[in-house]
């Protein structure tokens, strides 16, 4: 199973809907959503669609980033999502912890889930692996371990079939113009079964923490993952010809980067797994349609989620 870790922003939610409606639950993608924005309209639409299609996912019920530093925002948000979290829902509640003080609240959360499948998100290194393991014992709880949690300490005591490491695979550059060529992304798609784990997780072709929107871009960058000859996942970066502010605009720069994808796909037709995300890029180029940064991010995520799932060996 592939567990993409998402922050519930618009492009991510649109990408989830594309994957859910285009491929269904059988694709082997189960997202973990830790919302960053308290505006819940697009999220609830996505949860409703996932439930309708039987497409499972985890939703963090106590998010702390972005808008959720304000408690009032959390209270209003919970009211909006609660109707989508019934015991019959395909959306599984998840609880986030960062230190030992959270363990008592975690125990209460697990007691209130009535034996259903849930998630536990560990972000901080201040959580005792033995205490967490003891509280989780006997529950249908899968633990997702962020890099900041010191995953190895938890992996030594948690059941292997209930622990997933959320990897930071994307190498972020200071400027879009600094991305170049191709590079290794992950081999966890090949390793998780050997380690007895239920799947692997990453943030897709995105940095591990959400970024607030900036000003006009100097260069457009599109990042597409592909299956390498050894079965691991690599990523290729496509940069616009124009890399200076004022030299063109976002639309023209996105067209330039998309043209590079089209050229690569035509010259090396076996490079990328042909899926919805790739077809969207190729169609845009062939039809000369403009695109936006948000739509491009959506398509990159669609392409990556399907690619990651299809790179899991049979």
Secondary structure per residue as TSV (DSSP state, phi and psi in degrees):
chain	resnum	aa	ss	phi	psi
A	1	X	-	360.0	143.3
A	2	X	E	-107.4	127.6
A	3	X	E	-113.0	84.4
A	4	X	E	-65.6	134.5
A	5	X	E	-99.5	116.5
A	6	X	E	-124.3	158.1
A	7	X	-	-108.0	13.5
A	8	X	-	69.5	23.0
A	9	X	-	-79.8	164.9
A	10	X	H	-55.5	-48.3
A	11	X	H	-61.5	-37.4
A	12	X	H	-68.1	-41.4
A	13	X	H	-68.1	-40.7
A	14	X	H	-62.4	-39.4
A	15	X	H	-64.2	-41.0
A	16	X	H	-61.1	-42.3
A	17	X	H	-63.0	-40.4
A	18	X	H	-60.7	-45.0
A	19	X	H	-68.8	-43.5
A	20	X	H	-63.1	-45.5
A	21	X	H	-78.2	-30.2
A	22	X	H	-84.9	-24.9
A	23	X	H	-127.6	-25.5
A	24	X	-	76.6	179.1
A	25	X	G	-65.4	-23.7
A	26	X	G	-69.5	-11.2
A	27	X	G	-66.9	-22.5
A	28	X	-	85.4	33.5
A	29	X	B	-116.6	123.3
A	30	X	-	-127.9	99.7
A	31	X	E	-73.6	151.4
A	32	X	E	-112.0	120.0
A	33	X	E	-111.7	117.4
A	34	X	-	-112.3	95.5
A	35	X	-	-59.6	143.6
A	36	X	-	-107.5	-32.0
A	37	X	-	-106.6	139.8
A	38	X	S	-83.5	-15.3
A	39	X	-	-66.1	118.3
A	40	X	-	-103.4	0.7
A	41	X	H	-59.3	-54.1
A	42	X	H	-67.0	-33.9
A	43	X	H	-65.2	-46.7
A	44	X	H	-66.8	-35.1
A	45	X	H	-61.1	-43.0
A	46	X	H	-66.0	-44.0
A	47	X	H	-60.9	-41.8
A	48	X	H	-61.9	-42.7
A	49	X	H	-67.3	-41.6
A	50	X	H	-61.5	-42.4
A	51	X	H	-63.9	-41.5
A	52	X	H	-61.4	-37.0
A	53	X	H	-91.5	-2.3
A	54	X	T	70.0	30.8
A	55	X	-	-97.7	107.8
A	56	X	-	-75.1	154.0
A	57	X	E	-166.3	168.1
A	58	X	E	-111.8	140.1
A	59	X	E	-124.1	121.2
A	60	X	E	-70.9	121.6
A	61	X	S	-90.5	-7.7
A	62	X	S	-131.2	59.6
A	63	X	-	-63.9	152.2
A	64	X	-	-129.3	-6.1
A	65	X	S	-92.1	166.8
A	66	X	G	58.4	-126.6
A	67	X	G	-62.3	-19.8
A	68	X	G	-86.2	8.6
A	69	X	G	-70.8	-15.8
A	70	X	S	-101.2	118.1
A	71	X	H	-59.0	-37.9
A	72	X	H	-59.3	-38.2
A	73	X	H	-63.2	-38.1
A	74	X	H	-66.3	-43.2
A	75	X	H	-60.0	-44.9
A	76	X	H	-67.7	-38.0
A	77	X	H	-65.2	-43.2
A	78	X	H	-60.0	-38.8
A	79	X	H	-59.8	-36.4
A	80	X	H	-73.8	-36.9
A	81	X	H	-92.6	-19.7
A	82	X	G	-54.6	-40.5
A	83	X	G	-60.9	-18.3
A	84	X	G	-94.3	4.2
A	85	X	-	-116.1	30.5
A	86	X	-	-66.0	166.8
A	87	X	T	-64.9	-20.5
A	88	X	T	-88.5	-3.0
A	89	X	-	-72.3	149.0
A	90	X	S	-81.5	-8.7
A	91	X	E	-88.7	120.7
A	92	X	E	-96.1	128.7
A	93	X	E	-68.8	145.7
A	94	X	E	-131.9	149.8
A	95	X	E	-123.8	133.2
A	96	X	E	-102.1	136.3
A	97	X	E	-131.8	149.7
A	98	X	E	-127.9	-20.1
A	99	X	E	-153.8	172.2
A	100	X	G	-60.3	-28.0
A	101	X	G	-62.2	-20.8
A	102	X	G	-81.8	-12.8
A	103	X	H	-66.1	-35.3
A	104	X	H	-63.8	-42.3
A	105	X	H	-66.5	-35.4
A	106	X	H	-62.1	-44.1
A	107	X	H	-59.2	-42.0
A	108	X	H	-64.9	-40.1
A	109	X	H	-61.0	-47.2
A	110	X	H	-65.7	-37.0
A	111	X	H	-62.9	-29.5
A	112	X	T	-90.9	2.7
A	113	X	T	-95.7	-0.7
A	114	X	T	55.9	41.1
A	115	X	T	75.0	12.1
A	116	X	-	-85.7	165.7
A	117	X	-	-68.7	128.7
A	118	X	E	-138.8	172.8
A	119	X	E	-122.8	151.8
A	120	X	E	-125.3	124.8
A	121	X	E	-105.7	123.5
A	122	X	E	-110.5	114.7
A	123	X	E	-103.7	-37.3
A	124	X	E	-100.2	158.7
A	125	X	E	-82.4	-1.5
A	126	X	E	-91.3	24.9
A	127	X	S	-109.0	126.0
A	128	X	-	-68.8	118.5
A	129	X	H	-58.9	-39.3
A	130	X	H	-69.9	-39.7
A	131	X	H	-68.7	-41.5
A	132	X	H	-61.1	-45.3
A	133	X	H	-60.6	-39.2
A	134	X	H	-67.5	-40.6
A	135	X	H	-68.7	-37.3
A	136	X	H	-75.6	-22.5
A	137	X	T	-54.3	132.1
A	138	X	T	81.4	1.2
A	139	X	S	-104.8	156.6
A	140	X	-	-87.0	63.3
A	141	X	E	-121.2	122.8
A	142	X	E	-96.6	131.6
A	143	X	E	-100.8	126.8
A	144	X	E	-106.5	119.4
A	145	X	E	-106.0	114.5
A	146	X	E	-75.3	160.0
A	147	X	G	-55.7	-36.8
A	148	X	G	-69.5	-8.4
A	149	X	G	-91.7	0.5
A	150	X	-	58.6	67.3
A	151	X	H	-53.4	-37.5
A	152	X	H	-58.1	-36.7
A	153	X	H	-65.0	-33.6
A	154	X	H	-79.9	-36.1
A	155	X	H	-64.0	-24.2
A	156	X	T	-70.4	-23.0
A	157	X	T	-119.7	-20.9
A	158	X	S	-79.7	150.7
A	159	X	-	-60.6	132.4
A	160	X	G	-60.0	-32.0
A	161	X	G	-81.2	6.2
A	162	X	G	-129.1	24.0
A	163	X	E	-135.2	132.0
A	164	X	E	-132.6	130.1
A	165	X	E	-90.8	127.7
A	166	X	E	-88.2	103.5
A	167	X	E	-84.6	148.5
A	168	X	-	-101.4	87.1
A	169	X	-	-90.1	-26.0
A	170	X	-	-81.8	123.5
A	171	X	-	-88.5	102.5
A	172	X	-	-77.5	137.5
A	173	X	-	-106.4	158.3
A	174	X	S	-66.9	-35.1
A	175	X	S	-131.3	149.1
A	176	X	G	-58.2	-35.0
A	177	X	G	-65.4	-15.9
A	178	X	G	-82.7	-13.2
A	179	X	-	-74.1	145.8
A	180	X	-	-160.1	139.7
A	181	X	S	64.6	-142.1
A	182	X	E	-130.6	156.7
A	183	X	E	-156.0	160.0
A	184	X	E	-63.1	140.9
A	185	X	E	-112.5	-57.7
A	186	X	E	-164.7	155.3
A	187	X	-	-120.5	12.7
A	188	X	H	-64.1	-24.5
A	189	X	H	-62.7	-23.1
A	190	X	H	-95.7	-18.7
A	191	X	H	-102.7	-25.2
A	192	X	T	-63.9	-34.9
A	193	X	T	-69.9	-38.7
A	194	X	T	-62.0	-30.2
A	195	X	T	-89.9	0.3
A	196	X	T	76.9	18.7
A	197	X	-	-91.6	157.4
A	198	X	S	-76.2	-14.2
A	199	X	-	170.7	-167.8
A	200	X	E	-131.8	162.2
A	201	X	E	-145.3	144.9
A	202	X	E	-157.1	-179.0
A	203	X	-	-96.8	10.5
A	204	X	-	71.9	-159.1
A	205	X	S	-80.7	47.0
A	206	X	S	-137.1	155.0
A	207	X	-	-62.2	159.5
A	208	X	S	-74.6	-8.7
A	209	X	S	-129.3	140.7
A	210	X	-	-65.4	144.8
A	211	X	-	-115.3	139.7
A	212	X	-	-74.9	150.0
A	213	X	-	-62.3	145.8
A	214	X	-	-110.9	-158.7
A	215	X	S	-87.1	-155.1
A	216	X	S	-63.0	137.5
A	217	X	-	-78.3	147.4
A	218	X	S	-86.5	-37.3
A	219	X	S	-139.0	147.0
A	220	X	-	-94.8	140.2
A	221	X	E	-132.8	132.2
A	222	X	E	-123.5	133.7
A	223	X	E	-121.1	118.6
A	224	X	E	-120.7	131.7
A	225	X	E	-89.6	156.0
A	226	X	E	-151.5	161.2
A	227	X	E	-84.6	121.4
A	228	X	-	-81.1	168.4
A	229	X	T	-61.9	-25.9
A	230	X	T	-90.0	4.1
A	231	X	S	93.5	-12.5
A	232	X	-	-73.6	172.3
A	233	X	E	-105.8	129.0
A	234	X	E	-116.7	169.5
A	235	X	E	-132.7	140.5
A	236	X	E	-119.6	139.5
A	237	X	E	-107.2	132.8
A	238	X	E	-119.4	116.7
A	239	X	E	-113.2	144.0
A	240	X	-	-64.6	154.7
A	241	X	S	-64.9	-37.4
A	242	X	-	-86.6	125.3
A	243	X	-	-127.5	14.2
A	244	X	S	-120.1	143.5
A	245	X	T	-63.9	139.5
A	246	X	T	89.4	-14.7
A	247	X	S	-95.2	86.9
A	248	X	S	86.2	-167.2
A	249	X	-	-139.0	-178.0
A	250	X	H	-58.8	-40.7
A	251	X	H	-64.2	-47.3
A	252	X	H	-67.2	-36.2
A	253	X	H	-68.8	-38.4
A	254	X	H	-65.2	-36.7
A	255	X	H	-63.1	-39.3
A	256	X	H	-65.6	-43.5
A	257	X	H	-67.2	-39.0
A	258	X	H	-65.2	-36.7
A	259	X	H	-62.2	-34.3
A	260	X	H	-66.7	-38.5
A	261	X	H	-62.2	-45.6
A	262	X	H	-60.5	-44.0
A	263	X	H	-61.6	-44.0
A	264	X	H	-64.7	-42.2
A	265	X	H	-65.7	-34.8
A	266	X	H	-73.7	-40.0
A	267	X	H	-76.4	-32.3
A	268	X	-	-130.9	75.6
A	269	X	T	-63.0	-16.5
A	270	X	T	-96.2	1.3
A	271	X	S	-64.1	-52.8
A	272	X	S	-105.8	143.4
A	273	X	-	-66.5	126.4
A	274	X	-	-73.2	106.8
A	275	X	-	-140.8	-177.5
A	276	X	H	-56.6	-44.1
A	277	X	H	-60.1	-45.2
A	278	X	H	-65.4	-43.6
A	279	X	H	-59.8	-36.3
A	280	X	H	-62.8	-42.7
A	281	X	H	-64.6	-45.4
A	282	X	H	-65.1	-40.4
A	283	X	H	-64.7	-39.1
A	284	X	H	-59.8	-43.0
A	285	X	H	-67.6	-46.4
A	286	X	H	-63.7	-35.0
A	287	X	H	-92.1	-4.6
A	288	X	T	65.7	27.3
A	289	X	-	-83.2	137.0
A	290	X	-	-72.5	158.1
A	291	X	-	-138.6	172.1
A	292	X	-	-118.3	167.8
A	293	X	H	-62.6	-39.5
A	294	X	H	-65.8	-43.6
A	295	X	H	-64.9	-39.0
A	296	X	H	-62.4	-43.2
A	297	X	H	-62.5	-41.5
A	298	X	H	-57.2	-47.0
A	299	X	H	-68.4	-36.7
A	300	X	H	-61.2	-41.8
A	301	X	H	-68.5	-40.9
A	302	X	H	-58.6	-48.7
A	303	X	H	-60.4	-43.0
A	304	X	H	-68.7	-44.9
A	305	X	H	-60.6	-43.5
A	306	X	H	-70.6	-40.3
A	307	X	H	-61.1	-47.3
A	308	X	H	-58.9	-43.8
A	309	X	H	-65.7	-39.0
A	310	X	H	-79.5	-9.3
A	311	X	T	-90.4	3.9
A	312	X	S	-82.6	121.9
A	313	X	-	-62.2	149.3
A	314	X	-	-66.6	360.0
